[in-house]
Amino acid sequence: MNLDIKLRKVIQEAVLTLFNQSVEQLQLQPTNIEFEGSHTLVCFPLTRISKLKPEETGLAIGNYLVEHSGIVARFNVVKGFLNLVISDSVWMQVFESIYADPSYGITSPTGKEIMVEYSSPNTNKPLHLGHLRNNFLGYSVAEIYKALGHTVHKVQIINDRGIHICKSMAAWKLFGNGETPESSGLKGDKLVGKYYVEFDRNYKAQCKQLEEQGVSKEEAEKQAPIMKLAVQMLQQWEQKDTETLKLWSTMNGWVYAGFDSTYKRMGVDFEKLYYESTTYLLGKDEVLRGVEQGVFFKKEDGSVWVDLTADGLDQKVLLRSDGTSVYMTQDIGTAILRFRDFPKIEGQVYTVGNEQEYHFKVLFLILGKLGYEWAKKCYHLSYGMVDLPTGKMKSREGTVVDADDLMDEMVEEAEKQTRELGKIEDSTEQEIRDLSEMIGLGALKFFLLKVDPKKRMLFDPSESIQLQGHTGPFIQYTHARIKSILRKADSLNIQPDVASLKNVTSLEPAEREVIFKINQYSTKLQEAAREYSPAVVANFAYELAKEYNQFYQAIPIFNEADHAKLKFRIAFSQVAADTIKKAMRLLGIQVPEKM
């Protein structure tokens, strides 16, 4: 039973009967917590039909619904807002339909396909805190679309070429002495990242030395020997120099092995990987085709540009004067290749930080100018930076918050708190480690996902791991608590069924609130997909857990003498636990059976 659809229908019937005019659009929203009710009709837009004041319009519609709808038990009007109290019998019908449907919240296949890109790291350093938010966002958006029946293709572009890669290569060539992950004991991505930092340290020292010799700052940055080596290696790479390619392949291999282990722990996956070293070639061909067609133009130095001033932007370089590619060239090729590989996709979502908003605006414009209609189907899922209490991260200086280290710290803190709570006496060491991993990573994921992606956020590790408050562990603990209740019910042989629910005729306010939240699940999924925002799902899971805890505190379940109501509360608890688990799974978060 879809209560929202049914309620809209009876309100439309009321408007037609009372004011002799039909209405298609209704503003129906959750009731403000200060007032009684669950659904609120905004009456101001209806005054042009009713020819009455907003309060009078609400009063007329409210009285009609109480008398004729069979849904609304009572109402109150506050300044043109009609707050509706749904009857207990209707709430029970809603709950019965959910309980009787084992696939509640699961949408049948739609036949639509969508592609979601996330992660897309450079192969010159390990993944960091920013990558965590990126991966968790992209993965969750993909899972939300899957839950809504779409076929989803999870992809990433590996930025495996360019000057940044050659910086790590140059530093390793100069200072590495043949060091490998095996000889150093370091993960491959961390070893390569070490030389990226080493490059920056030597580069700054060389620039300073040149400036002290009277060279201008701008010229020193070009003439620093280590930078000249990196630029030379980039040119040699594009010319397919055997030795350069071999070193590039070796160091990238180290990084990929490191990334794979980090992704596995994060719990994210990909269907297909694209590599900039391949897609940039298609991008270059497209740029040269654009020059022939007059879409792009060449400057005297041989560089290729696109003029976007007519679109309110500026001119953008697509090929440098030496013929080497820029990021935009690669992204042009990648987008085209993906639509060739998956011609049925309805859209392509790029999960990339908001500092690249201009880049994607330019990319989509260029693709459109090249004649690709599907450019309109591309969407930039722009998200804000992640700050720490200690300030902004700087990867070149080696002060970045490493993703592996942060996950380790979160799990260690979770284990510490788990042992302090002292509820694990019957658990093995492996079970404690598994639970700590579940709680630690759940805390991290939830904290990074609960904030609207568009917003810049402050990640506080100590706050995220708390068992109380707006946190993942609070929701996980609620799920574990419910499972404990269900185990007790099972031991007492209390087996709820649909037939027994029909004997429940009245509900407590806390029960209504939980059913109302559970009934929002499908609507919240659609909202999350529409907004590309897992925060909608995260906050739904939190609100449901919070409402269930208020019910648990207010009503001693096993003290109930009415056997039908006792069975209802067990069924009610089961559905709450199942819904929490489904919502958290969409965030990539596991919930424990006991905690």
Buried (B, 14 or more C-beta within 10 A) or exposed (E): EEBEEBBBBBBBBBBEEBBEEEBEEBEBEEBEEEEEBBBBBBBBBBBEBBEBEBBBBBBBBBBBBBEEBEBBBBBBBBEBBBBBBBBBBBBBBBBBBBBEEEEBBEBEEEEBBBBBBBBBBBBBBBBBBBBBBBBBBBBBBBBBBBBBEBBBBBBBBBBBBBBBBBBBBBBBBBBBEEBBBEEEEBBBBBBBBBBBBBBBBBBBEBBEEBBEEEBEEEEBBEBBBBBEBBBBBBBBBBEEBEEBBEBBEEBBEBBBEBBEEBBEBBBBEBEEEBBBBBBBBBBBBBBBEBBEEEBBBEEEEEBBBBBBEEEEBEEBBBBBEEEBBBBBBBBBBBBBBBBEEBEEBBBBBBBBBBEBEEBBBBBBBBBBBBEBEBBEBBBBBBBBBBBBEEEEBEBBEBEBBBBBBBBEBBBEBBBEBBEEEEEBEEBEEEEBBBBBBBBBBBBBBBBBBBBBBBEEBEBEBEBBBBBEEBBBBBBBBBBBBBBEBBEEBEEEEBEBEEEBBEEBEEBBEBBBBBBBBBBBBBEBBEBBBEBBBBBBBBBBBBBBBBBBBBBBEEBEBEEBEEEBBBBBBBBBBBBBBBBBBBBBBBBBBBBBEBB
